[in-house]
Amino acid sequence: MKVALVHYWLVGMRGGEKVLEAFCDLYPDADIFALVADVDKLSPKIRRHKITTSFLQKLGGVKYYQKMLPLMPMALELFDLTGYDLVISSEAGPAKGVITRPDAVHVCYCHSPMRYIWDLYPQYYANAGTLTRLAMSLTSPGLRTWDVTTAARVDHFIANSAYIAKRIKKFYRRDSVVINPPVDIARFEASPSPGDYYICAGQITPYKKIDIAVEAFTRLNKKLVVIGSGATDALRKAAGPSVTFLGAVDDATMAHHFANCRALIFPGVEDFGIVPLEVLACGRPVIAFARGGALETVIDGETGILFHEQTSEALMEAVVKMDAQHQTFSPVDLRCFAMGFDRSVFVEKLRQFMEKVTLS
């Protein structure tokens, strides 16, 4: 079979790109299509493949791709995939909207239906400027219609979590198979004893609710280290002296803090959440808001503690509870749990599924 891998945009190496790498391993001769690509920021494994970008690349898409959403349907549909027998789209932004041959098999690995036109639309709208709000109001209805209709172009959906499977069913009225994304467990080592600080990690955006953690730890006067880019001046001003912002850090520094923190604070609603599993691989528990993908990895009393209201008060209660129960979480047991999501597990599940749908 001739295989095409369609990714929404290639501008860094995050969770979606790690999944793409696994597909590259399964199909080493596959060609890659993406709306835009910053090749210098990609792994050697992805760069080894032929990468075709859309016309958005020439419009400065690497820098401004987030503002080009209304043009993305056209850009995807202009990709010529008539020569491919198997098309695998990787969807978090639009990707499944490509047009394939009638006899080709199209599998979509869905990290999430587009947040910014569906369930998180009110949050993105509230945080946008006047002109952006106007543009969103004019273009979003049409984008939703296109997003729903293009779901019919997919033969098989894979969801990255049970939470996303429900969203696929809600928005697209399609069933899906759940295959959780890969975690490179070998990158992390369990630490026998924790430090005296908690951490938040990941790009700081409104839906991640880092502000709740900052407020809670400021009021508790407990140490919190916030790792990731995007901290606003308002967030920094709201933080007390016990809160430290490190900004973006390299992988080694991130792994060091995962292994030496007391626990991870995970206050947002995520599609799945790779970071909690990376922290569990280091033998550290997680305090998470009890919604979204976190419910599939944070088991209350076993791998962490859940709080049920997305408020600083509820998080403060969970932190106090963690301080009292911290010794009950075994680093060895936490790492063993994380091993169930190792990259090798993902690749094997993916291989079995792809064999089933391509040979049937």
C-alpha positions as CSV (number, residue, x, y, z in Angstrom):
1,M,0.0,0.0,0.0
2,K,1.0,3.6,-0.6
3,V,0.4,5.5,2.6
4,A,-0.2,9.2,3.3
5,L,0.0,10.7,6.8
6,V,-2.0,13.9,7.2
7,H,-1.2,16.1,10.2
8,Y,-2.8,19.4,11.0
9,W,0.4,21.5,11.4
10,L,4.0,20.7,12.2
11,V,5.4,23.5,14.3
12,G,7.0,21.6,17.2
13,M,7.2,18.3,19.0
14,R,4.2,17.9,21.3
15,G,1.8,15.0,22.0
16,G,0.3,15.0,18.5
17,E,3.7,14.8,16.9
18,K,4.7,11.9,19.1
19,V,1.7,10.0,17.8
20,L,2.8,10.9,14.2
21,E,6.2,9.4,15.0
22,A,4.6,6.1,15.9
23,F,2.8,6.1,12.5
24,C,6.2,6.9,10.9
25,D,7.6,3.7,12.6
26,L,4.7,1.6,11.3
27,Y,4.9,3.1,7.8
28,P,8.5,4.1,7.1
29,D,7.8,4.8,3.5
30,A,4.8,7.0,4.0
31,D,4.5,10.6,2.8
32,I,3.5,13.4,5.2
33,F,1.1,16.2,4.4
34,A,0.6,19.2,6.7
35,L,-1.0,22.6,6.4
36,V,2.3,24.2,7.5
37,A,5.6,22.8,8.7
38,D,8.6,24.3,10.5
39,V,11.1,21.5,9.6
40,D,13.8,22.7,12.0
41,K,11.6,22.0,15.0
42,L,10.7,18.5,14.0
43,S,12.4,15.2,15.0
44,P,14.8,13.4,12.7
45,K,12.3,10.6,12.5
46,I,9.6,12.9,11.0
47,R,12.1,14.8,8.8
48,R,13.2,11.6,7.1
49,H,9.8,11.5,5.3
50,K,8.8,13.5,2.3
51,I,6.7,16.4,3.7
52,T,4.3,18.3,1.5
53,T,2.8,21.6,2.9
54,S,-0.3,23.6,1.7
55,F,-0.4,27.0,0.1
56,L,-0.7,28.5,3.6
57,Q,3.1,27.8,4.0
58,K,3.8,30.5,1.4
59,L,1.5,33.0,3.2
60,G,3.6,32.9,6.3
61,G,1.6,30.1,7.8
62,V,4.4,28.9,10.2
63,K,4.1,32.2,12.0
64,Y,0.4,33.0,11.5
65,Y,-1.2,29.6,11.0
66,Q,-3.6,30.1,14.0
67,K,-5.1,33.1,12.2
68,M,-5.7,31.2,9.0
69,L,-8.4,28.8,10.2
70,P,-11.0,29.9,7.6
71,L,-8.6,29.0,4.8
72,M,-7.7,25.6,6.2
73,P,-10.6,23.6,4.7
74,M,-9.6,24.8,1.2
75,A,-6.0,24.1,1.8
76,L,-6.7,20.5,3.0
77,E,-9.0,19.7,0.1
78,L,-6.3,20.9,-2.4
79,F,-4.0,18.1,-1.3
80,D,-3.9,15.5,-4.1
81,L,-4.1,12.1,-2.4
82,T,-5.4,10.1,-5.4
83,G,-2.2,8.0,-5.4
84,Y,-2.6,6.7,-1.9
85,D,-4.3,3.5,-0.8
86,L,-4.3,4.3,3.0
87,V,-4.7,7.8,4.4
88,I,-4.2,8.4,8.1
89,S,-5.2,11.8,9.4
90,S,-4.0,13.1,12.8
91,E,-6.7,15.5,14.0
92,A,-6.7,18.2,16.7
93,G,-7.0,21.0,14.3
94,P,-8.6,20.2,10.9
95,A,-7.0,17.3,9.1
96,K,-9.7,14.7,8.4
97,G,-11.2,17.0,5.7
98,V,-8.8,15.7,3.0
99,I,-10.4,14.1,-0.1
100,T,-9.3,10.5,-0.8
101,R,-9.9,8.0,-3.5
102,P,-13.3,6.2,-3.2
103,D,-11.5,2.8,-2.7
104,A,-8.9,4.2,-0.3
105,V,-9.1,3.5,3.5
106,H,-9.2,6.7,5.6
107,V,-8.4,6.3,9.3
108,C,-8.5,9.4,11.6
109,Y,-6.7,9.4,14.9
110,C,-8.6,12.1,16.7
111,H,-6.8,13.9,19.6
112,S,-9.8,16.2,19.8
113,P,-12.6,17.7,17.7
114,M,-11.5,21.3,17.2
115,R,-11.8,22.9,20.7
116,Y,-12.1,26.5,19.4
117,I,-15.2,25.9,17.3
118,W,-17.0,23.5,19.7
119,D,-17.0,23.2,23.5
120,L,-14.3,25.8,24.2
121,Y,-15.7,28.4,21.7
122,P,-17.1,30.6,24.5
123,Q,-13.7,30.7,26.3
124,Y,-11.7,31.5,23.2
125,Y,-14.3,34.1,22.2
126,A,-14.2,35.8,25.7
127,N,-10.4,36.1,25.5
128,A,-10.3,37.4,21.9
129,G,-10.0,41.0,20.8
130,T,-12.9,42.9,19.0
131,L,-11.8,42.1,15.4
132,T,-11.1,38.5,16.3
133,R,-14.5,38.1,17.8
134,L,-16.1,39.5,14.7
135,A,-14.1,37.1,12.5
136,M,-15.1,34.2,14.8
137,S,-18.8,35.1,14.7
138,L,-18.7,35.2,10.9
139,T,-16.6,32.1,10.2
140,S,-17.4,29.6,13.0
141,P,-20.9,28.5,11.8
142,G,-19.5,27.5,8.4
143,L,-16.5,25.8,9.9
144,R,-18.7,23.7,12.2
145,T,-20.8,22.6,9.2
146,W,-17.7,21.7,7.3
147,D,-16.2,19.8,10.3
148,V,-19.4,17.7,10.7
149,T,-19.8,16.9,7.1
150,T,-16.1,15.9,6.6
151,A,-16.6,13.3,9.4
152,A,-18.4,11.3,6.7
153,R,-15.1,11.1,4.7
154,V,-13.5,9.0,7.5
155,D,-13.9,5.2,7.4
156,H,-12.6,4.6,10.9
157,F,-12.1,6.9,13.9
158,I,-9.5,6.3,16.7
159,A,-10.0,8.4,19.8
160,N,-7.1,9.1,22.1
161,S,-9.3,8.7,25.2
162,A,-12.8,7.6,26.2
163,Y,-13.5,11.3,26.9
164,I,-12.7,12.2,23.2
165,A,-14.7,9.2,22.0
166,K,-17.7,10.8,23.7
167,R,-17.0,14.1,22.0
168,I,-16.7,12.4,18.6
169,K,-20.0,10.7,19.2
170,K,-21.6,14.0,20.3
171,F,-20.3,16.3,17.5
172,Y,-19.9,13.8,14.6
173,R,-22.4,11.0,15.6
174,R,-19.6,8.5,14.9
175,D,-18.3,5.5,16.9
176,S,-14.6,5.2,17.6
177,V,-12.0,2.9,19.1
178,V,-9.9,4.2,22.0
179,I,-6.1,3.9,21.8
180,N,-4.4,6.1,24.3
181,P,-1.4,8.1,23.0
182,P,2.1,6.9,23.7
183,V,4.3,7.9,26.7
184,D,8.1,7.5,26.5
185,I,8.4,5.9,29.9
186,A,12.1,5.2,29.4
187,R,12.9,9.0,29.5
188,F,11.9,9.1,33.1
189,E,13.2,7.6,36.3
190,A,11.4,7.1,39.6
191,S,12.7,9.0,42.5
192,P,12.6,7.4,46.0
193,S,11.9,10.7,47.9
194,P,10.0,13.9,46.8
195,G,11.0,17.5,47.2
196,D,9.0,20.1,49.1
197,Y,7.3,21.8,46.1
198,Y,4.4,21.1,43.7
199,I,4.5,21.7,39.9
200,C,2.2,22.7,37.1
201,A,3.6,21.9,33.6
202,G,2.5,22.7,30.1
203,Q,1.8,25.7,27.8
204,I,-0.2,28.2,29.8
205,T,-3.5,28.8,28.2
206,P,-6.9,29.9,29.7
207,Y,-8.5,26.4,29.6
208,K,-5.7,24.9,31.6
209,K,-6.8,27.0,34.6
210,I,-3.3,27.6,35.9
211,D,-4.7,30.7,37.6
212,I,-6.6,28.4,40.1
213,A,-3.3,26.7,41.1
214,V,-1.5,30.0,41.5
215,E,-4.3,31.4,43.7
216,A,-4.5,28.2,45.8
217,F,-0.7,28.0,46.5
218,T,-0.5,31.7,47.1
219,R,-3.2,31.4,49.8
220,L,-1.7,28.3,51.2
221,N,1.8,29.8,51.1
222,K,3.1,26.5,49.7
223,K,5.8,26.2,47.0
224,L,4.5,25.9,43.4
225,V,6.8,25.8,40.3
226,V,5.0,26.6,37.1
227,I,6.7,25.3,34.0
228,G,5.7,26.4,30.5
229,S,5.4,29.4,28.3
230,G,2.5,31.8,28.2
231,A,2.3,33.3,31.7
232,T,0.6,36.7,31.5
233,D,1.6,39.7,33.5
234,A,-1.7,39.4,35.4
235,L,-1.0,35.8,36.4
236,R,2.5,36.8,37.6
237,K,1.1,39.7,39.6
238,A,-1.5,37.4,41.2
239,A,1.2,35.0,42.4
240,G,2.7,35.3,45.9
241,P,6.4,34.7,46.8
242,S,5.8,30.9,47.1
243,V,5.0,30.6,43.4
244,T,7.9,30.5,40.8
245,F,7.5,30.7,37.0
246,L,10.3,29.0,35.1
247,G,8.9,29.5,31.6
248,A,9.7,26.9,28.9
249,V,12.5,24.4,29.9
250,D,14.4,21.6,28.1
251,D,13.4,18.0,28.5
252,A,16.1,17.2,31.1
253,T,15.0,20.0,33.3
254,M,11.4,19.0,33.0
255,A,12.2,15.4,33.9
256,H,14.2,16.6,36.9
257,H,11.2,18.5,38.3
258,F,8.9,15.6,37.6
259,A,11.1,13.3,39.6
260,N,11.6,15.7,42.5
261,C,8.3,17.4,43.0
262,R,5.8,16.4,45.7
263,A,3.0,16.1,43.1
264,L,1.7,17.4,39.9
265,I,-1.2,19.9,39.9
266,F,-3.5,19.3,36.9
267,P,-6.5,21.8,37.2
268,G,-7.7,21.9,33.6
269,V,-9.9,19.7,31.5
270,E,-7.7,17.9,29.0
271,D,-8.4,15.5,26.1
272,F,-6.2,12.9,27.7
273,G,-3.0,14.3,29.4
274,I,0.5,13.0,28.8
275,V,2.1,15.0,31.6
276,P,0.3,13.2,34.4
277,L,1.6,9.9,33.1
278,E,5.1,11.3,32.7
279,V,5.0,12.4,36.4
280,L,3.6,9.0,37.4
281,A,6.5,7.4,35.6
282,C,8.8,9.4,38.0
283,G,6.9,7.9,41.0
284,R,5.1,11.1,41.9
285,P,1.3,11.3,42.3
286,V,-1.1,13.8,40.6
287,I,-3.8,16.2,41.9
288,A,-6.3,16.6,39.1
289,F,-9.7,18.1,38.4
290,A,-12.2,15.3,38.1
291,R,-13.2,15.8,34.4
292,G,-11.9,14.9,31.0
293,G,-9.0,12.6,30.2
294,A,-7.5,12.8,33.7
295,L,-10.2,10.4,34.9
296,E,-8.5,7.7,32.8
297,T,-5.1,8.0,34.5
298,V,-5.7,9.7,37.9
299,I,-7.4,7.1,40.2
300,D,-8.5,8.7,43.4
301,G,-6.4,7.3,46.3
302,E,-4.3,5.1,44.0
303,T,-2.4,7.3,41.5
304,G,-3.4,10.7,43.0
305,I,-6.2,12.8,44.4
306,L,-9.2,14.2,42.5
307,F,-11.0,17.5,43.3
308,H,-14.6,18.0,42.0
309,E,-15.0,21.8,41.7
310,Q,-12.8,23.9,39.4
311,T,-12.0,26.4,42.2
312,S,-9.0,27.4,44.2
313,E,-10.8,26.3,47.4
314,A,-11.4,22.8,46.2
315,L,-7.8,22.6,45.0
316,M,-6.6,23.8,48.4
317,E,-8.5,21.0,50.1
318,A,-6.9,18.5,47.8
319,V,-3.4,19.8,48.5
320,V,-4.0,19.6,52.2
321,K,-5.2,16.0,51.7
322,M,-2.2,15.1,49.6
323,D,0.2,16.4,52.3
324,A,-1.6,14.1,54.8
325,Q,-1.6,11.1,52.6
326,H,1.6,11.5,50.6
327,Q,3.4,8.5,52.1
328,T,0.6,6.1,51.0
329,F,1.6,6.6,47.3
330,S,4.3,4.1,46.3
331,P,6.8,5.4,43.7
332,V,7.2,1.8,42.4
333,D,3.4,1.3,42.0
334,L,2.9,4.6,40.3
335,R,5.6,3.9,37.7
336,C,4.2,0.4,37.1
337,F,0.8,2.0,36.4
338,A,2.4,4.4,33.9
339,M,4.0,1.5,32.1
340,G,0.6,0.4,30.9
341,F,0.7,3.5,28.6
342,D,4.2,3.0,27.3
343,R,5.0,3.7,23.7
344,S,5.5,0.0,23.0
345,V,1.9,-0.7,24.2
346,F,0.6,2.1,21.9
347,V,2.5,0.8,18.8
348,E,1.3,-2.7,19.3
349,K,-2.4,-1.7,19.7
350,L,-2.1,0.6,16.7
351,R,-0.5,-2.2,14.6
352,Q,-3.3,-4.6,15.4
353,F,-6.0,-2.1,14.6
354,M,-4.4,-1.0,11.3
355,E,-4.0,-4.6,10.2
356,K,-7.7,-5.3,11.0
357,V,-9.1,-2.3,9.0
358,T,-6.8,-2.6,6.0
359,L,-7.1,-6.4,5.6
360,S,-10.9,-6.6,6.1
